[in-house]
């Protein structure tokens, strides 16, 4: 049976945090934590996994530092500390559950998990199809 997270390998426990708003940009559009981290050149899921492993206080401090660097949302210039505190409350508690711990370590380590096996199987299927296609078209006596 295929694992339920094959199409979305990111931990669902991170969604509440990543999709939370950090404020509005200069054009009036809501900016999420996910887009903030991505615009800072960070992998949002990897950064979130690292924040979870830091613990609440250290995560709040790290998040405050990141938000202070982000200039697309004017309100963050003066209020990044409060916003970091509020957002840090949305992080899942430390990786206490086995599933969250595996997900956080997989994301933080950058290991592909089961998706590597899926790509290997798809590559083998592709090669077999190519072999049958080439092998079948060559016999024309």
N, C-alpha and C positions, 0 to 999 in steps of 0.2 A: 504494500500500500504506500502511496506517495505521501510524504510528510506534508502537513497543511501549510507550512511556511515556504514551500518551494518557490512559489511565485512572488512572495514578499519575504525575503530572508531576514528582514530587520525585526528586532524585538518589538512586539506590539506594546510592551510596557513603556517604551520610549515615546509613543505617539502623543500622549497628553502634553508632554514637555515640548517636543519638537514642533508641534502645530500650534503652540500658544503664541499669542501676539506679543511683540516687543514694542509696538507702537505703529504710528503711521509715517511713511516716508514723505518727502517733500511734495509728492504728487497726490497725497491723500490715500495711498494704498496701504492696507495692513501688511506688516512685515512680520513673519514668524521667526521663531528661533531657528528653524531649519534653514530658511533663506538667509538669515543673518550669518550663521556659521558657514554656509556655502559661499556667501559673498566675501567672507574673511579668508577664503581659500582653505577651509577645513572640511574634513569629512564629517557631516553632522552626526551620523550614527557612531562613528569612532569617538568623536569628542564627547558625545553623551555617555557612551560606555565608560570613558575615562572619568567623567564627572561623577558617575554613579560609584565607581570604585574609590574615589577620593573621600567620600563622606560629605554630609550636608554642609558643614562650615567651610571646608576647603573648596567644595564645588561652588558655593556662593561667591567666595573670593575670586576663584578662577573665572567664573561667569561674569563677575563685575569687571574684571580686567578686559575680557573679550568685548563686552558691551561698550566699554569706554573707548575702544579702538574703532567702533563702528560709527561712521559719520552719516549714514543714509537716513537715520531717524533722528531728527533734531531734538526730540524730548530726551533722548539718551544722554545728551551732553551734560545735563544737570541732574538727571534722575536715574542714572545707571545702577547705583547702589540699591535703591529700593526695588527696581525692576529685577535685578539679579536675585535679591532676597525672595521676592514673590515667585520668580521662575524656579528657583532652587527647590521650593516646596512641591513643585510638580514632578520632580525627579522621583523615580521609584526608589524605595528604600534600598539600601545596599543589597548586593546580589545574594539574598538569603535563600531564595528558592533555587533549586537545582537548574531549572530551565532558564531563569534570568541570569544566573551565574554563567552558564554555558554560552548564552547569547551575548552577554557583555564581554566575555573573554574572547569569543570568536570575532566579534566586531572590533574589539580593541587590538587583537593580534593581527587582524587582517586576513585570517584564514578563511578560505571559502566554505568550509563545512561540507554539507552534502551537495552544494551546487557544483563543486568540482567533479563529483561522480556523475552528476547528470550531464555535464558538458562532455565528459569522456564517453558516456553511452551514446549521446547524440553524434559525436564525431565518428564512432565506430559504425553506427547506422548509416551515416552519410557515406563513409568509405565503402560499405557493402553495397549500397544503392549504386554508387559510381562504378563499382566492379561489375555488377550485373548489367548496367547500361552499356558499358564499353564491351563487355564479353558478348552480349546479345547482338550488337550491331556489326560485329566483325565477321559473322558466318553468312556469306551470301553466295553460295555456289549455284 
